[in-house]
Amino acid sequence: MATKITSLSPIACLFLVGALLQVVSAVDYDVGGNFGWNLPANSTFFSDWTRNKTFFIGDKLVFRSKAEETHDVAEPERQVDFEGCVKPGIVLSTSTVLSITLDAPPRRRYFICTVGSHCNAGMKFAIDVFVRPGTPDSALLPPPPPSSASSLRFGAVLAAALAGLLLLLTI
């Protein structure tokens, strides 16, 4: 019987490593999910899309537009400009795909489309960007609010703990 438990040890190690990698790796978010960065049918579509996500420094926002639609991405600095759909000085063309890495410092970030009245039609969203737990700077900051994404990360930590326990039992 001890041989069977010992033979599970490499599997437990792989499971542990995989779970730990999931905890510290950045996430690429396709903005709008399968719908993409396109003119939505309702004005709350993109804010609804962000609702159950937690964004961390190092994550990427990937803006994908349909080839037959014209969109851009702009990042207003202030909430009042975001709410009023005020076009900031720098606007990035999506040309179907644009990727933005969420960098430091942790803060609220705003994204809008400045083409025509797209922003007023709901092509905008705001996110809070946090320091990823387990990184050197994370001890200095409050934890992010709970969400489905952080629940997945908690699940990975729990899986890692269980894999570590299995590993200890095999020794």
N, CA and C atoms as an extended XYZ file, in Angstrom:
513
Properties=species:S:1:pos:R:3:atomname:S:1:resname:S:1:resid:I:1 pbc="F F F"
N         0.821       -1.192        0.000 N   MET     1
C         0.000        0.000        0.000 CA  MET     1
C         0.864        1.254        0.000 C   MET     1
N         1.974        1.228        0.696 N   ALA     2
C         2.855        2.398        0.713 CA  ALA     2
C         3.355        2.723       -0.678 C   ALA     2
N         3.516        1.716       -1.531 N   THR     3
C         3.971        1.940       -2.899 CA  THR     3
C         2.944        2.747       -3.682 C   THR     3
N         1.661        2.457       -3.505 N   LYS     4
C         0.616        3.201       -4.212 CA  LYS     4
C         0.614        4.665       -3.798 C   LYS     4
N         0.713        4.948       -2.511 N   ILE     5
C         0.720        6.322       -2.034 CA  ILE     5
C         1.940        7.050       -2.561 C   ILE     5
N         3.107        6.404       -2.560 N   THR     6
C         4.318        7.014       -3.080 CA  THR     6
C         4.198        7.290       -4.567 C   THR     6
N         3.513        6.422       -5.321 N   SER     7
C         3.361        6.656       -6.750 CA  SER     7
C         2.461        7.858       -7.041 C   SER     7
N         1.635        8.257       -6.088 N   LEU     8
C         0.809        9.449       -6.265 CA  LEU     8
C         1.598       10.731       -6.023 C   LEU     8
N         2.752       10.630       -5.407 N   SER     9
C         3.533       11.796       -5.049 CA  SER     9
C         3.866       12.697       -6.250 C   SER     9
N         4.337       12.178       -7.397 N   PRO    10
C         4.601       13.070       -8.538 CA  PRO    10
C         3.331       13.769       -9.036 C   PRO    10
N         2.213       13.082       -9.008 N   ILE    11
C         0.949       13.689       -9.430 CA  ILE    11
C         0.579       14.816       -8.471 C   ILE    11
N         0.741       14.583       -7.183 N   ALA    12
C         0.436       15.614       -6.190 CA  ALA    12
C         1.353       16.825       -6.379 C   ALA    12
N         2.618       16.582       -6.688 N   CYS    13
C         3.564       17.677       -6.922 CA  CYS    13
C         3.150       18.500       -8.136 C   CYS    13
N         2.771       17.844       -9.217 N   LEU    14
C         2.333       18.560      -10.417 CA  LEU    14
C         1.080       19.383      -10.129 C   LEU    14
N         0.164       18.805       -9.373 N   PHE    15
C        -1.056       19.506       -9.009 CA  PHE    15
C        -0.730       20.746       -8.174 C   PHE    15
N         0.180       20.605       -7.221 N   LEU    16
C         0.593       21.709       -6.372 CA  LEU    16
C         1.226       22.823       -7.198 C   LEU    16
N         2.150       22.486       -8.073 N   VAL    17
C         2.815       23.492       -8.918 CA  VAL    17
C         1.796       24.187       -9.810 C   VAL    17
N         0.896       23.437      -10.423 N   GLY    18
C        -0.132       24.020      -11.287 CA  GLY    18
C        -1.032       24.977      -10.530 C   GLY    18
N        -1.418       24.602       -9.334 N   ALA    19
C        -2.278       25.465       -8.529 CA  ALA    19
C        -1.556       26.741       -8.127 C   ALA    19
N        -0.293       26.631       -7.756 N   LEU    20
C         0.470       27.816       -7.375 CA  LEU    20
C         0.694       28.742       -8.559 C   LEU    20
N         0.934       28.203       -9.739 N   LEU    21
C         1.113       29.040      -10.925 CA  LEU    21
C        -0.159       29.807      -11.242 C   LEU    21
N        -1.308       29.207      -11.041 N   GLN    22
C        -2.570       29.885      -11.298 CA  GLN    22
C        -2.740       31.074      -10.362 C   GLN    22
N        -2.265       30.959       -9.137 N   VAL    23
C        -2.434       32.016       -8.156 CA  VAL    23
C        -1.629       33.256       -8.532 C   VAL    23
N        -0.434       33.105       -9.061 N   VAL    24
C         0.435       34.251       -9.296 CA  VAL    24
C         0.481       34.709      -10.751 C   VAL    24
N        -0.203       34.045      -11.650 N   SER    25
C        -0.114       34.428      -13.046 CA  SER    25
C        -1.137       35.494      -13.394 C   SER    25
N        -0.775       36.344      -14.355 N   ALA    26
C        -1.674       37.394      -14.826 CA  ALA    26
C        -2.777       36.788      -15.681 C   ALA    26
N        -3.857       37.526      -15.806 N   VAL    27
C        -5.017       37.075      -16.568 CA  VAL    27
C        -5.220       38.003      -17.759 C   VAL    27
N        -5.506       37.424      -18.925 N   ASP    28
C        -5.889       38.204      -20.101 CA  ASP    28
C        -7.405       38.213      -20.171 C   ASP    28
N        -7.991       39.400      -20.120 N   TYR    29
C        -9.441       39.545      -20.193 CA  TYR    29
C        -9.838       40.039      -21.575 C   TYR    29
N       -10.672       39.287      -22.270 N   ASP    30
C       -11.258       39.757      -23.520 CA  ASP    30
C       -12.412       40.674      -23.137 C   ASP    30
N       -12.225       41.970      -23.371 N   VAL    31
C       -13.232       42.954      -22.977 CA  VAL    31
C       -14.557       42.640      -23.673 C   VAL    31
N       -15.603       42.503      -22.876 N   GLY    32
C       -16.918       42.171      -23.404 CA  GLY    32
C       -17.127       40.692      -23.639 C   GLY    32
N       -16.151       39.858      -23.266 N   GLY    33
C       -16.270       38.411      -23.476 CA  GLY    33
C       -16.372       38.082      -24.953 C   GLY    33
N       -17.248       37.171      -25.316 N   ASN    34
C       -17.409       36.776      -26.721 CA  ASN    34
C       -17.976       37.895      -27.587 C   ASN    34
N       -18.673       38.841      -26.983 N   PHE    35
C       -19.245       39.963      -27.737 CA  PHE    35
C       -18.152       40.909      -28.229 C   PHE    35
N       -17.101       41.063      -27.420 N   GLY    36
C       -15.981       41.921      -27.799 CA  GLY    36
C       -16.247       43.393      -27.531 C   GLY    36
N       -15.347       44.222      -28.059 N   TRP    37
C       -15.414       45.681      -27.897 CA  TRP    37
C       -16.191       46.233      -29.093 C   TRP    37
N       -17.505       46.065      -29.018 N   ASN    38
C       -18.404       46.471      -30.091 CA  ASN    38
C       -19.585       47.211      -29.484 C   ASN    38
N       -20.316       47.928      -30.314 N   LEU    39
C       -21.434       48.724      -29.845 CA  LEU    39
C       -22.499       47.805      -29.227 C   LEU    39
N       -22.767       47.956      -27.911 N   PRO    40
C       -23.690       47.039      -27.232 CA  PRO    40
C       -25.157       47.400      -27.470 C   PRO    40
N       -26.019       46.436      -27.241 N   ALA    41
C       -27.467       46.643      -27.375 CA  ALA    41
C       -28.016       47.446      -26.196 C   ALA    41
N       -27.350       47.361      -25.027 N   ASN    42
C       -27.812       48.152      -23.877 CA  ASN    42
C       -26.634       48.901      -23.266 C   ASN    42
N       -26.939       50.003      -22.607 N   SER    43
C       -25.886       50.909      -22.124 CA  SER    43
C       -25.124       50.395      -20.908 C   SER    43
N       -25.577       49.313      -20.286 N   THR    44
C       -24.871       48.788      -19.113 CA  THR    44
C       -24.063       47.526      -19.431 C   THR    44
N       -23.996       47.152      -20.688 N   PHE    45
C       -23.340       45.892      -21.063 CA  PHE    45
C       -21.918       45.791      -20.506 C   PHE    45
N       -21.064       46.791      -20.752 N   PHE    46
C       -19.660       46.681      -20.341 CA  PHE    46
C       -19.484       46.817      -18.831 C   PHE    46
N       -20.279       47.657      -18.181 N   SER    47
C       -20.173       47.719      -16.719 CA  SER    47
C       -20.694       46.420      -16.100 C   SER    47
N       -21.693       45.801      -16.712 N   ASP    48
C       -22.147       44.484      -16.248 CA  ASP    48
C       -21.048       43.440      -16.437 C   ASP    48
N       -20.314       43.531      -17.542 N   TRP    49
C       -19.229       42.584      -17.821 CA  TRP    49
C       -18.140       42.664      -16.736 C   TRP    49
N       -17.848       43.844      -16.229 N   THR    50
C       -16.789       43.998      -15.221 CA  THR    50
C       -17.236       43.606      -13.816 C   THR    50
N       -18.517       43.557      -13.585 N   ARG    51
C       -19.067       43.438      -12.232 CA  ARG    51
C       -18.483       42.294      -11.406 C   ARG    51
N       -18.309       41.118      -11.924 N   ASN    52
C       -17.835       39.969      -11.140 CA  ASN    52
C       -16.371       39.631      -11.397 C   ASN    52
N       -15.595       40.635      -11.744 N   LYS    53
C       -14.175       40.416      -12.017 CA  LYS    53
C       -13.326       41.259      -11.078 C   LYS    53
N       -12.180       40.731      -10.719 N   THR    54
C       -11.201       41.483       -9.948 CA  THR    54
C        -9.958       41.608      -10.814 C   THR    54
N        -9.507       42.828      -11.029 N   PHE    55
C        -8.374       43.103      -11.910 CA  PHE    55
C        -7.137       43.432      -11.069 C   PHE    55
N        -6.001       42.853      -11.485 N   PHE    56
C        -4.752       43.048      -10.763 CA  PHE    56
C        -3.691       43.643      -11.690 C   PHE    56
N        -2.714       44.291      -11.076 N   ILE    57
C        -1.564       44.791      -11.832 CA  ILE    57
C        -0.948       43.607      -12.578 C   ILE    57
N        -0.675       43.792      -13.852 N   GLY    58
C        -0.106       42.730      -14.682 CA  GLY    58
C        -1.140       42.041      -15.565 C   GLY    58
N        -2.423       42.128      -15.203 N   ASP    59
C        -3.474       41.577      -16.054 CA  ASP    59
C        -3.545       42.399      -17.343 C   ASP    59
N        -4.142       41.820      -18.373 N   LYS    60
C        -4.281       42.526      -19.652 CA  LYS    60
C        -5.744       42.633      -20.036 C   LYS    60
N        -6.089       43.782      -20.602 N   LEU    61
C        -7.390       43.965      -21.225 CA  LEU    61
C        -7.169       43.850      -22.726 C   LEU    61
N        -7.888       42.941      -23.364 N   VAL    62
C        -7.757       42.742      -24.813 CA  VAL    62
C        -9.054       43.233      -25.450 C   VAL    62
N        -8.939       44.298      -26.232 N   PHE    63
C       -10.083       44.892      -26.916 CA  PHE    63
C       -10.131       44.318      -28.330 C   PHE    63
N       -11.193       43.568      -28.640 N   ARG    64
C       -11.368       42.978      -29.971 CA  ARG    64
C       -12.646       43.546      -30.581 C   ARG    64
N       -12.505       44.132      -31.756 N   SER    65
C       -13.656       44.689      -32.457 CA  SER    65
C       -13.912       43.914      -33.739 C   SER    65
N       -15.161       43.941      -34.178 N   LYS    66
C       -15.491       43.339      -35.466 CA  LYS    66
C       -14.815       44.155      -36.564 C   LYS    66
N       -14.354       43.480      -37.597 N   ALA    67
C       -13.652       44.150      -38.689 CA  ALA    67
C       -14.517       45.204      -39.361 C   ALA    67
N       -15.832       44.980      -39.401 N   GLU    68
C       -16.711       45.917      -40.096 CA  GLU    68
C       -17.131       47.106      -39.224 C   GLU    68
N       -16.718       47.153      -37.969 N   GLU    69
C       -17.042       48.262      -37.080 CA  GLU    69
C       -15.778       49.072      -36.776 C   GLU    69
N       -15.951       50.370      -36.549 N   THR    70
C       -14.829       51.248      -36.216 CA  THR    70
C       -14.953       51.669      -34.761 C   THR    70
N       -13.918       51.353      -33.979 N   HIS    71
C       -13.890       51.720      -32.565 CA  HIS    71
C       -12.475       52.130      -32.184 C   HIS    71
N       -12.371       52.809      -31.051 N   ASP    72
C       -11.074       53.114      -30.482 CA  ASP    72
C       -11.172       52.911      -28.974 C   ASP    72
N       -10.069       53.159      -28.286 N   VAL    73
C       -10.044       53.051      -26.824 CA  VAL    73
C        -9.339       54.283      -26.293 C   VAL    73
N        -9.979       54.965      -25.363 N   ALA    74
C        -9.374       56.113      -24.702 CA  ALA    74
C        -9.503       55.897      -23.200 C   ALA    74
N        -8.592       56.526      -22.463 N   GLU    75
C        -8.584       56.349      -21.009 CA  GLU    75
C        -8.636       57.702      -20.311 C   GLU    75
N        -9.853       58.173      -20.007 N   PRO    76
C        -9.960       59.424      -19.244 CA  PRO    76
C        -9.342       59.249      -17.862 C   PRO    76
N        -8.785       60.328      -17.333 N   GLU    77
C        -8.142       60.271      -16.013 CA  GLU    77
C        -9.145       60.438      -14.875 C   GLU    77
N       -10.216       61.182      -15.127 N   ARG    78
C       -11.136       61.518      -14.042 CA  ARG    78
C       -12.525       60.931      -14.280 C   ARG    78
N       -13.232       60.638      -13.192 N   GLN    79
C       -14.575       60.071      -13.280 CA  GLN    79
C       -15.524       61.017      -14.005 C   GLN    79
N       -15.405       62.314      -13.756 N   VAL    80
C       -16.294       63.280      -14.398 CA  VAL    80
C       -16.122       63.235      -15.925 C   VAL    80
N       -14.883       63.046      -16.401 N   ASP    81
C       -14.644       62.939      -17.846 CA  ASP    81
C       -15.186       61.617      -18.387 C   ASP    81
N       -15.062       60.570      -17.589 N   PHE    82
C       -15.611       59.261      -17.961 CA  PHE    82
C       -17.128       59.344      -18.095 C   PHE    82
N       -17.773       59.881      -17.078 N   GLU    83
C       -19.233       59.977      -17.083 CA  GLU    83
C       -19.743       60.866      -18.216 C   GLU    83
N       -18.996       61.942      -18.513 N   GLY    84
C       -19.398       62.861      -19.578 CA  GLY    84
C       -18.894       62.462      -20.954 C   GLY    84
N       -18.189       61.320      -21.042 N   CYS    85
C       -17.622       60.839      -22.317 CA  CYS    85
C       -16.720       61.883      -22.964 C   CYS    85
N       -15.896       62.540      -22.133 N   VAL    86
C       -14.967       63.554      -22.626 CA  VAL    86
C       -13.747       62.859      -23.209 C   VAL    86
N       -13.431       63.188      -24.443 N   LYS    87
C       -12.300       62.581      -25.150 CA  LYS    87
C       -10.987       63.108      -24.570 C   LYS    87
N       -10.139       62.187      -24.053 N   PRO    88
C        -8.845       62.634      -23.521 CA  PRO    88
C        -7.860       62.923      -24.655 C   PRO    88
N        -6.673       63.398      -24.287 N   GLY    89
C        -5.669       63.756      -25.299 CA  GLY    89
C        -5.172       62.580      -26.125 C   GLY    89
N        -5.055       61.399      -25.522 N   ILE    90
C        -4.526       60.237      -26.241 CA  ILE    90
C        -5.650       59.233      -26.463 C   ILE    90
N        -5.817       58.833      -27.724 N   VAL    91
C        -6.818       57.843      -28.099 CA  VAL    91
C        -6.105       56.768      -28.898 C   VAL    91
N        -6.328       55.501      -28.549 N   LEU    92
C        -5.673       54.387      -29.241 CA  LEU    92
C        -6.652       53.714      -30.188 C   LEU    92
N        -6.210       53.458      -31.403 N   SER    93
C        -7.043       52.759      -32.376 CA  SER    93
C        -7.027       51.277      -32.072 C   SER    93
N        -8.178       50.623      -32.166 N   THR    94
C        -8.208       49.192      -31.905 CA  THR    94
C        -7.763       48.400      -33.125 C   THR    94
N        -8.032       48.910      -34.325 N   SER    95
C        -7.730       48.172      -35.567 CA  SER    95
C        -7.961       46.675      -35.371 C   SER    95
N        -9.070       46.310      -34.880 N   THR    96
C        -9.607       44.990      -34.539 CA  THR    96
C        -9.096       44.437      -33.206 C   THR    96
N        -7.803       44.575      -32.847 N   VAL    97
C        -7.323       44.046      -31.559 CA  VAL    97
C        -6.326       45.027      -30.935 C   VAL    97
N        -6.539       45.319      -29.662 N   LEU    98
C        -5.630       46.169      -28.899 CA  LEU    98
C        -5.514       45.573      -27.508 C   LEU    98
N        -4.295       45.473      -26.992 N   SER    99
C        -4.062       44.909      -25.668 CA  SER    99
C        -3.447       45.980      -24.769 C   SER    99
N        -4.001       46.133      -23.568 N   ILE   100
C        -3.492       47.096      -22.590 CA  ILE   100
C        -3.170       46.339      -21.308 C   ILE   100
N        -1.904       46.420      -20.875 N   THR   101
C        -1.494       45.805      -19.610 CA  THR   101
C        -1.797       46.770      -18.474 C   THR   101
N        -2.442       46.273      -17.448 N   LEU   102
C        -2.776       47.083      -16.281 CA  LEU   102
C        -1.524       47.223      -15.416 C   LEU   102
N        -0.987       48.430      -15.384 N   ASP   103
C         0.274       48.668      -14.682 CA  ASP   103
C         0.037       49.380      -13.353 C   ASP   103
N         1.127       49.572      -12.618 N   ALA   104
C         1.075       50.230      -11.321 CA  ALA   104
C         0.916       51.731      -11.532 C   ALA   104
N         0.469       52.466      -10.593 N   PRO   105
C         0.030       52.042       -9.269 CA  PRO   105
C        -1.404       51.518       -9.308 C   PRO   105
N        -1.815       50.799       -8.260 N   PRO   106
C        -3.209       50.343       -8.209 CA  PRO   106
C        -4.129       51.564       -8.129 C   PRO   106
N        -5.203       51.539       -8.905 N   ARG   107
C        -6.097       52.691       -8.952 CA  ARG   107
C        -7.352       52.346       -9.761 C   ARG   107
N        -8.292       53.259       -9.772 N   ARG   108
C        -9.467       53.135      -10.642 CA  ARG   108
C        -9.057       53.609      -12.035 C   ARG   108
N        -9.467       52.833      -13.043 N   ARG   109
C        -9.157       53.193      -14.432 CA  ARG   109
C       -10.452       53.214      -15.233 C   ARG   109
N       -10.496       54.114      -16.201 N   TYR   110
C       -11.680       54.324      -17.027 CA  TYR   110
C       -11.330       54.083      -18.488 C   TYR   110
N       -12.234       53.444      -19.220 N   PHE   111
C       -12.027       53.179      -20.647 CA  PHE   111
C       -13.293       53.543      -21.407 C   PHE   111
N       -13.115       54.250      -22.542 N   ILE   112
C       -14.253       54.662      -23.355 CA  ILE   112
C       -13.913       54.521      -24.835 C   ILE   112
N       -14.952       54.454      -25.666 N   CYS   113
C       -14.799       54.553      -27.114 CA  CYS   113
C       -15.210       55.978      -27.479 C   CYS   113
N       -14.389       56.677      -28.260 N   THR   114
C       -14.683       58.069      -28.606 CA  THR   114
C       -15.254       58.222      -30.013 C   THR   114
N       -15.534       57.121      -30.687 N   VAL   115
C       -16.101       57.194      -32.036 CA  VAL   115
C       -17.580       57.582      -31.931 C   VAL   115
N       -17.968       58.641      -32.607 N   GLY   116
C       -19.373       59.072      -32.636 CA  GLY   116
C       -19.952       59.172      -31.237 C   GLY   116
N       -21.116       58.605      -31.043 N   SER   117
C       -21.786       58.624      -29.731 CA  SER   117
C       -21.697       57.264      -29.045 C   SER   117
N       -20.676       56.468      -29.401 N   HIS   118
C       -20.539       55.116      -28.836 CA  HIS   118
C       -20.429       55.136      -27.312 C   HIS   118
N       -19.657       56.074      -26.768 N   CYS   119
C       -19.502       56.146      -25.312 CA  CYS   119
C       -20.852       56.400      -24.647 C   CYS   119
N       -21.609       57.357      -25.157 N   ASN   120
C       -22.931       57.658      -24.594 CA  ASN   120
C       -23.893       56.486      -24.736 C   ASN   120
N       -23.646       55.607      -25.716 N   ALA   121
C       -24.484       54.421      -25.916 CA  ALA   121
C       -24.046       53.254      -25.029 C   ALA   121
N       -23.007       53.467      -24.204 N   GLY   122
C       -22.597       52.431      -23.254 CA  GLY   122
C       -21.265       51.773      -23.535 C   GLY   122
N       -20.523       52.273      -24.516 N   MET   123
C       -19.213       51.681      -24.807 CA  MET   123
C       -18.169       52.308      -23.889 C   MET   123
N       -18.301       51.953      -22.609 N   LYS   124
C       -17.387       52.465      -21.593 CA  LYS   124
C       -17.497       51.591      -20.355 C   LYS   124
N       -16.421       51.593      -19.571 N   PHE   125
C       -16.445       50.877      -18.293 CA  PHE   125
C       -15.327       51.393      -17.409 C   PHE   125
N       -15.493       51.191      -16.105 N   ALA   126
C       -14.492       51.559      -15.110 CA  ALA   126
C       -14.115       50.306      -14.337 C   ALA   126
N       -12.849       50.205      -13.968 N   ILE   127
C       -12.385       49.073      -13.164 CA  ILE   127
C       -11.459       49.576      -12.064 C   ILE   127
N       -11.382       48.812      -11.000 N   ASP   128
C       -10.398       49.061       -9.949 CA  ASP   128
C        -9.296       48.033      -10.131 C   ASP   128
N        -8.047       48.505      -10.137 N   VAL   129
C        -6.892       47.625      -10.314 CA  VAL   129
C        -6.179       47.515       -8.969 C   VAL   129
N        -5.938       46.267       -8.539 N   PHE   130
C        -5.330       45.991       -7.239 CA  PHE   130
C        -3.962       45.346       -7.413 C   PHE   130
N        -3.181       45.354       -6.323 N   VAL   131
C        -1.928       44.606       -6.283 CA  VAL   131
C        -2.292       43.144       -6.046 C   VAL   131
N        -1.681       42.245       -6.812 N   ARG   132
C        -1.978       40.817       -6.701 CA  ARG   132
C        -1.521       40.290       -5.334 C   ARG   132
N        -2.397       39.582       -4.608 N   PRO   133
C        -1.991       38.987       -3.332 CA  PRO   133
C        -0.774       38.081       -3.521 C   PRO   133
N         0.115       38.106       -2.547 N   GLY   134
C         1.300       37.256       -2.618 CA  GLY   134
C         2.490       37.944       -3.259 C   GLY   134
N         2.306       39.166       -3.764 N   THR   135
C         3.434       39.905       -4.325 CA  THR   135
C         4.010       40.789       -3.221 C   THR   135
N         5.264       41.246       -3.360 N   PRO   136
C         5.901       42.017       -2.288 CA  PRO   136
C         5.105       43.242       -1.824 C   PRO   136
N         4.444       43.952       -2.746 N   ASP   137
C         3.712       45.159       -2.367 CA  ASP   137
C         2.349       44.866       -1.755 C   ASP   137
N         1.873       43.625       -1.837 N   SER   138
C         0.514       43.329       -1.390 CA  SER   138
C         0.343       43.443        0.114 C   SER   138
N         1.408       43.295        0.892 N   ALA   139
C         1.294       43.383        2.347 CA  ALA   139
C         0.986       44.812        2.795 C   ALA   139
N         1.265       45.798        1.945 N   LEU   140
C         1.071       47.194        2.315 CA  LEU   140
C        -0.328       47.714        1.987 C   LEU   140
N        -1.120       46.939        1.234 N   LEU   141
C        -2.397       47.432        0.739 CA  LEU   141
C        -3.561       46.605        1.260 C   LEU   141
N        -4.758       47.212        1.317 N   PRO   142
C        -5.927       46.432        1.717 CA  PRO   142
C        -6.273       45.407        0.648 C   PRO   142
N        -6.931       44.304        1.024 N   PRO   143
C        -7.282       43.280        0.038 CA  PRO   143
C        -8.372       43.772       -0.901 C   PRO   143
N        -8.435       43.200       -2.121 N   PRO   144
C        -9.510       43.564       -3.043 CA  PRO   144
C       -10.842       43.002       -2.558 C   PRO   144
N       -11.952       43.558       -3.059 N   PRO   145
C       -13.258       43.018       -2.670 CA  PRO   145
C       -13.446       41.631       -3.242 C   PRO   145
N       -14.307       40.806       -2.640 N   PRO   146
C       -14.536       39.460       -3.173 CA  PRO   146
C       -15.254       39.521       -4.517 C   PRO   146
N       -14.923       38.578       -5.402 N   SER   147
C       -15.583       38.455       -6.695 CA  SER   147
C       -15.428       37.027       -7.150 C   SER   147
N       -16.024       36.702       -8.283 N   SER   148
C       -15.889       35.339       -8.793 CA  SER   148
C       -14.442       35.055       -9.169 C   SER   148
N       -13.723       36.071       -9.685 N   ALA   149
C       -12.326       35.852      -10.074 CA  ALA   149
C       -11.472       35.583       -8.838 C   ALA   149
N       -11.689       36.348       -7.739 N   SER   150
C       -10.892       36.084       -6.545 CA  SER   150
C       -11.309       34.762       -5.914 C   SER   150
N       -12.564       34.355       -6.098 N   SER   151
C       -12.991       33.047       -5.605 CA  SER   151
C       -12.248       31.945       -6.322 C   SER   151
N       -12.013       32.136       -7.624 N   LEU   152
C       -11.234       31.149       -8.365 CA  LEU   152
C        -9.816       31.086       -7.824 C   LEU   152
N        -9.243       32.243       -7.515 N   ARG   153
C        -7.891       32.266       -6.970 CA  ARG   153
C        -7.871       31.602       -5.594 C   ARG   153
N        -8.923       31.853       -4.774 N   PHE   154
C        -9.014       31.194       -3.477 CA  PHE   154
C        -9.083       29.688       -3.673 C   PHE   154
N        -9.836       29.247       -4.673 N   GLY   155
C        -9.924       27.817       -4.977 CA  GLY   155
C        -8.572       27.243       -5.327 C   GLY   155
N        -7.763       28.011       -6.047 N   ALA   156
C        -6.425       27.542       -6.407 CA  ALA   156
C        -5.552       27.411       -5.159 C   ALA   156
N        -5.670       28.369       -4.232 N   VAL   157
C        -4.897       28.297       -2.984 CA  VAL   157
C        -5.342       27.093       -2.168 C   VAL   157
N        -6.646       26.871       -2.102 N   LEU   158
C        -7.164       25.718       -1.382 CA  LEU   158
C        -6.663       24.422       -2.011 C   LEU   158
N        -6.676       24.361       -3.343 N   ALA   159
C        -6.176       23.175       -4.042 CA  ALA   159
C        -4.688       22.970       -3.753 C   ALA   159
N        -3.941       24.059       -3.707 N   ALA   160
C        -2.515       23.959       -3.408 CA  ALA   160
C        -2.293       23.430       -1.989 C   ALA   160
N        -3.102       23.911       -1.051 N   ALA   161
C        -2.971       23.437        0.327 CA  ALA   161
C        -3.293       21.948        0.421 C   ALA   161
N        -4.351       21.531       -0.260 N   LEU   162
C        -4.705       20.109       -0.252 CA  LEU   162
C        -3.616       19.254       -0.914 C   LEU   162
N        -3.045       19.771       -2.011 N   ALA   163
C        -1.970       19.034       -2.671 CA  ALA   163
C        -0.757       18.944       -1.759 C   ALA   163
N        -0.458       20.015       -1.030 N   GLY   164
C         0.655       19.989       -0.077 CA  GLY   164
C         0.408       18.987        1.028 C   GLY   164
N        -0.818       18.902        1.504 N   LEU   165
C        -1.175       17.921        2.528 CA  LEU   165
C        -1.009       16.500        1.993 C   LEU   165
N        -1.456       16.269        0.754 N   LEU   166
C        -1.264       14.953        0.127 CA  LEU   166
C         0.222       14.612        0.033 C   LEU   166
N         1.011       15.606       -0.313 N   LEU   167
C         2.451       15.390       -0.440 CA  LEU   167
C         3.055       15.011        0.902 C   LEU   167
N         2.639       15.697        1.970 N   LEU   168
C         3.144       15.375        3.304 CA  LEU   168
C         2.720       13.972        3.726 C   LEU   168
N         1.541       13.569        3.361 N   LEU   169
C         1.069       12.241        3.730 CA  LEU   169
C         1.833       11.131        3.022 C   LEU   169
N         2.414       11.440        1.873 N   THR   170
C         3.149       10.432        1.122 CA  THR   170
C         4.578       10.256        1.621 C   THR   170
N         5.030       11.173        2.453 N   ILE   171
C         6.423       11.089        2.949 CA  ILE   171
C         6.511       10.158        4.117 C   ILE   171
